[in-house]
Structure formats: structure tokens, C-alpha cells
Amino acid sequence: MCWGDKGPQMQQIPNPPSEKEMMDFINYLTGTQTVTVTGANGKRQRITTKLPKTPEEQKRLDLGADLLITSLQDVQKLFKYNPKSAISFEPLINAINNTSQQNLQDIGQFANLNDLNEKRQQFQEMQRTLIDEKFAMDKMAQEEHLAHSGRGSGTYAAESRVAMSRAHALARAQGDARASAMAEDLVAKRLETDTNAFGLRAAGRQGVVDAERANYALNKEDERDQEARRIQAINERRGQFDLGANVLRYEDAKSLQDRTQQDALNTYQAENNVQNALYGQQVNAINANNNAALAEYNNRAPSFGEWAAGGIGNLAGNMFTAPDNSVAGRAGKKISGALGF
């Protein structure tokens, strides 16, 4: 080694590279993105959000949402059941009850047998009045005839009077019989008339009942049709709900397939791993070069100056370590003083 030689020049190891920033990732297939933002508190945040929809995508989502909302609203209305909307059976029952009551009233009116006795008595009184008036006139005529003929007393007059009384009584009996027959005939005719009238009125009332029954049947049929339409409408709304839900569910499922966060992390790790690997290779190369240069420097043959310097160094070392009272020790002190040590 020459006097003042500092050895080989060593390469400096560079500072490690700065960390790679995490890359933002956007996935147009899933419609999502993962980006780095600065929050309100000033800290950096990684967030994953949905990308803005294209007009076509937004229209499809709006249609799905509208189907979902309107079908729910319609189903709520269709499921509401109003008991007052049910077909009432009351008009038919009232018609039947009214018909029964009116029929009973009619039967009670024309089936009253007291009328027969009243009519018989009336006709008897009429017949007797007519017969009594006729026989009273006949009796007067008989008395006048007996008086003019000079037979006002005697057997002939008595027999004539008895015969007149007997005929009078017979006429009254015949009149009573005719009165009874007339009363019975009148009542029978009236009964026949009332029966016919009752049949007509009963038929009319039955027509009202039949009309109410037909109206009830028609309303029930309409109610069944309305119920069938209501069930059909509910099923249709259920299908619309499923369609709208599937549209929104598809959009959510597509977004849930997002891997932008994982892709960003993988890229971040890969970039930093490559950068760190390259840095490590550079450091290893520099260390290898420095070690080679140092080994080459240490292994080369010494020059004359290095040999001389080495000999003087060994001599000086011996003198410096020799005892002070020896020749070498005294020589060492002189050399040391001359060199300024």
C-alpha cells in the first residue's frame, strides 16, 4: 500500500424507491369503481361506488322500479275486502216475507165463513119481507071478498083464513130455503172470484219474488266474475312485481360481482413487489461490485513502496515495543521524535 492510499472507490447504495400509490380501478362491465378520495376529516379513504348509469341503463332501472312500486300499490288496493260490497240477500228475504204475509191476509179475508151466515140472514129477511107484504095484501083482499059475499063469519071464512095462514107459513119456509141457497150461491161465487183474484195477486207477488231471486243470482254471478277478475289482477300484479324485482336484482347482482378493490390491491402489491425486487437486485449488484473491487484490491501484489513501508513499519513497531534501555528502544525514541510522534 502506498503511503496515503485509501483503497478502492465504493459504489453508494441508493435510497429505496418510494411506495407505489394504489391505482384506481373502474369496471364498466359491473358498473362499479374503487377510487381513493379525501374525506371530510382530511384522511384518505378507499371507497367502492357504482358508476353513473347510461340513459339506456337508467331507463331500464326506472321501468323496473315503476313496475315494482305500481304493482305493490295495486296489490294493496286489490287485497282490501269491503264486506259492504258483498251481495245482500235481504231484498229476496223481504220479498218472500212480504208475499207470505199478503197471501195470509188475502186468505183470511175471503175464507171468512161468518159472511155466509150474514148473507143467509139478510136474504131470509128480504124474502120474508116480500112474502109478508104479499100475504098481507092477499089477506086484505080475502077479507074484503068474504065481507062482500056475506061470508065474513062461519066455517068457510075460518077455513079460508086457515088456508091463507098455512100458505103464508109455507111461503116463508120456501123463502128461507131460497134465501139460504142464494146466500150459499153468492158466497160460492164470491169465493171463486176471491180465489181467482188471490191467484192473480199471488202470481204477481211470486213474480216479485222470482225477480228478486233472479236479481240476486245475477248479482252473485257478477260478484263471482268480479272476484275472478280481482284474483287475475292480483296474479298479473304479482308477475309485474317479479319482473321489476328481477330487473333490480340483476343490477344488484351485477354490482356485487365487483372486484375493483381486489384488483386494485393486487396491482398495488404487484407493482411494489416488482419495484422492491428491482431495488433488491440493484443493491445486490452494487454490493457484489464493491466486494469484488475490495477483494481485487486486497489480493494484488504489494509495490516496492508498499513493501518498504511495510518493512519500516515492522522495524518501527519493534523499536516502539522494545525496552527503553535497549539499543532498539533508544533508536525508536529518536525516530519517533524525528517523525513528531
LINCORLIN-V482925 format. One record per residue. SS is DSSP state (h for helix, s for strand, l for the rest). D_LAST is the distance of its C-alpha to the last C-alpha in whole Angstrom. Layout:
BEGIN
ss=SS d_last=D_LAST
ss=SS d_last=D_LAST
END
This chain:
BEGIN
ss=l d_last=21
ss=l d_last=20
ss=l d_last=17
ss=l d_last=17
ss=l d_last=20
ss=l d_last=22
ss=l d_last=24
ss=l d_last=28
ss=l d_last=30
ss=l d_last=32
ss=l d_last=35
ss=l d_last=35
ss=l d_last=38
ss=l d_last=41
ss=l d_last=42
ss=l d_last=45
ss=l d_last=48
ss=l d_last=51
ss=l d_last=54
ss=l d_last=57
ss=l d_last=60
ss=l d_last=63
ss=l d_last=65
ss=l d_last=69
ss=s d_last=72
ss=s d_last=75
ss=s d_last=78
ss=l d_last=81
ss=l d_last=83
ss=l d_last=83
ss=l d_last=83
ss=s d_last=79
ss=s d_last=76
ss=s d_last=73
ss=s d_last=70
ss=s d_last=68
ss=s d_last=69
ss=s d_last=67
ss=l d_last=69
ss=l d_last=70
ss=l d_last=68
ss=l d_last=65
ss=l d_last=64
ss=s d_last=64
ss=s d_last=67
ss=s d_last=69
ss=s d_last=72
ss=s d_last=75
ss=s d_last=78
ss=s d_last=81
ss=l d_last=82
ss=l d_last=84
ss=l d_last=88
ss=l d_last=89
ss=h d_last=93
ss=h d_last=94
ss=h d_last=92
ss=h d_last=93
ss=h d_last=97
ss=h d_last=97
ss=h d_last=95
ss=h d_last=97
ss=h d_last=100
ss=h d_last=99
ss=h d_last=98
ss=h d_last=102
ss=h d_last=103
ss=h d_last=102
ss=h d_last=103
ss=h d_last=106
ss=h d_last=107
ss=h d_last=106
ss=h d_last=108
ss=h d_last=111
ss=h d_last=111
ss=h d_last=110
ss=h d_last=114
ss=h d_last=115
ss=h d_last=115
ss=l d_last=116
ss=l d_last=120
ss=l d_last=122
ss=h d_last=125
ss=h d_last=127
ss=h d_last=127
ss=l d_last=129
ss=l d_last=132
ss=l d_last=135
ss=l d_last=138
ss=h d_last=139
ss=h d_last=142
ss=h d_last=143
ss=h d_last=144
ss=h d_last=145
ss=h d_last=148
ss=h d_last=149
ss=h d_last=149
ss=h d_last=151
ss=h d_last=153
ss=h d_last=154
ss=h d_last=155
ss=h d_last=157
ss=h d_last=159
ss=h d_last=160
ss=h d_last=161
ss=h d_last=164
ss=h d_last=165
ss=h d_last=166
ss=h d_last=168
ss=h d_last=170
ss=l d_last=170
ss=l d_last=172
ss=l d_last=175
ss=h d_last=177
ss=h d_last=177
ss=h d_last=180
ss=h d_last=182
ss=h d_last=182
ss=h d_last=183
ss=h d_last=186
ss=h d_last=187
ss=h d_last=187
ss=h d_last=189
ss=h d_last=191
ss=h d_last=192
ss=h d_last=192
ss=h d_last=195
ss=h d_last=197
ss=h d_last=197
ss=h d_last=199
ss=h d_last=201
ss=h d_last=202
ss=h d_last=203
ss=h d_last=205
ss=h d_last=207
ss=h d_last=207
ss=h d_last=209
ss=h d_last=211
ss=h d_last=212
ss=h d_last=213
ss=h d_last=215
ss=h d_last=217
ss=h d_last=218
ss=h d_last=219
ss=h d_last=221
ss=h d_last=222
ss=h d_last=224
ss=h d_last=225
ss=h d_last=227
ss=l d_last=228
ss=l d_last=226
ss=l d_last=224
ss=l d_last=225
ss=l d_last=226
ss=h d_last=225
ss=h d_last=224
ss=h d_last=222
ss=h d_last=220
ss=h d_last=219
ss=h d_last=218
ss=h d_last=216
ss=h d_last=214
ss=h d_last=214
ss=h d_last=212
ss=h d_last=210
ss=h d_last=209
ss=h d_last=208
ss=h d_last=206
ss=h d_last=204
ss=h d_last=204
ss=h d_last=202
ss=h d_last=200
ss=h d_last=199
ss=h d_last=198
ss=h d_last=196
ss=h d_last=194
ss=h d_last=193
ss=h d_last=193
ss=h d_last=190
ss=h d_last=188
ss=h d_last=188
ss=h d_last=187
ss=h d_last=185
ss=h d_last=183
ss=h d_last=183
ss=h d_last=182
ss=h d_last=179
ss=h d_last=179
ss=h d_last=178
ss=h d_last=176
ss=h d_last=174
ss=h d_last=174
ss=h d_last=173
ss=h d_last=170
ss=h d_last=169
ss=h d_last=169
ss=h d_last=167
ss=h d_last=165
ss=h d_last=164
ss=h d_last=163
ss=h d_last=161
ss=h d_last=159
ss=h d_last=158
ss=h d_last=157
ss=h d_last=155
ss=h d_last=154
ss=h d_last=153
ss=h d_last=150
ss=h d_last=149
ss=h d_last=148
ss=h d_last=147
ss=h d_last=144
ss=h d_last=144
ss=h d_last=143
ss=h d_last=141
ss=h d_last=139
ss=h d_last=139
ss=h d_last=138
ss=h d_last=135
ss=h d_last=134
ss=h d_last=133
ss=h d_last=131
ss=h d_last=129
ss=h d_last=128
ss=h d_last=128
ss=h d_last=125
ss=h d_last=124
ss=h d_last=123
ss=h d_last=122
ss=h d_last=119
ss=h d_last=118
ss=h d_last=118
ss=h d_last=116
ss=h d_last=114
ss=h d_last=113
ss=h d_last=112
ss=h d_last=110
ss=h d_last=108
ss=h d_last=108
ss=h d_last=106
ss=h d_last=104
ss=h d_last=103
ss=h d_last=102
ss=h d_last=100
ss=h d_last=98
ss=h d_last=97
ss=h d_last=96
ss=h d_last=94
ss=h d_last=93
ss=h d_last=92
ss=h d_last=90
ss=h d_last=88
ss=h d_last=88
ss=h d_last=86
ss=h d_last=84
ss=h d_last=83
ss=l d_last=82
ss=l d_last=79
ss=l d_last=75
ss=h d_last=73
ss=h d_last=71
ss=h d_last=70
ss=h d_last=70
ss=h d_last=68
ss=h d_last=66
ss=h d_last=66
ss=h d_last=65
ss=h d_last=62
ss=h d_last=60
ss=h d_last=61
ss=h d_last=59
ss=h d_last=56
ss=h d_last=56
ss=h d_last=56
ss=h d_last=53
ss=h d_last=51
ss=h d_last=52
ss=h d_last=51
ss=h d_last=48
ss=h d_last=47
ss=h d_last=47
ss=h d_last=45
ss=h d_last=42
ss=h d_last=43
ss=h d_last=43
ss=h d_last=40
ss=h d_last=38
ss=h d_last=39
ss=h d_last=38
ss=h d_last=35
ss=h d_last=35
ss=h d_last=36
ss=h d_last=33
ss=h d_last=31
ss=h d_last=32
ss=h d_last=33
ss=h d_last=29
ss=h d_last=28
ss=h d_last=31
ss=l d_last=31
ss=l d_last=30
ss=l d_last=26
ss=l d_last=26
ss=h d_last=25
ss=h d_last=21
ss=h d_last=21
ss=h d_last=22
ss=h d_last=20
ss=h d_last=17
ss=h d_last=18
ss=h d_last=18
ss=h d_last=15
ss=h d_last=14
ss=h d_last=16
ss=h d_last=15
ss=h d_last=12
ss=h d_last=13
ss=h d_last=15
ss=h d_last=13
ss=h d_last=11
ss=h d_last=14
ss=l d_last=16
ss=l d_last=17
ss=l d_last=16
ss=l d_last=19
ss=l d_last=19
ss=h d_last=19
ss=h d_last=16
ss=h d_last=14
ss=h d_last=14
ss=h d_last=13
ss=h d_last=11
ss=h d_last=9
ss=h d_last=10
ss=h d_last=9
ss=h d_last=5
ss=h d_last=6
ss=h d_last=8
ss=h d_last=6
ss=l d_last=4
ss=l d_last=0
END
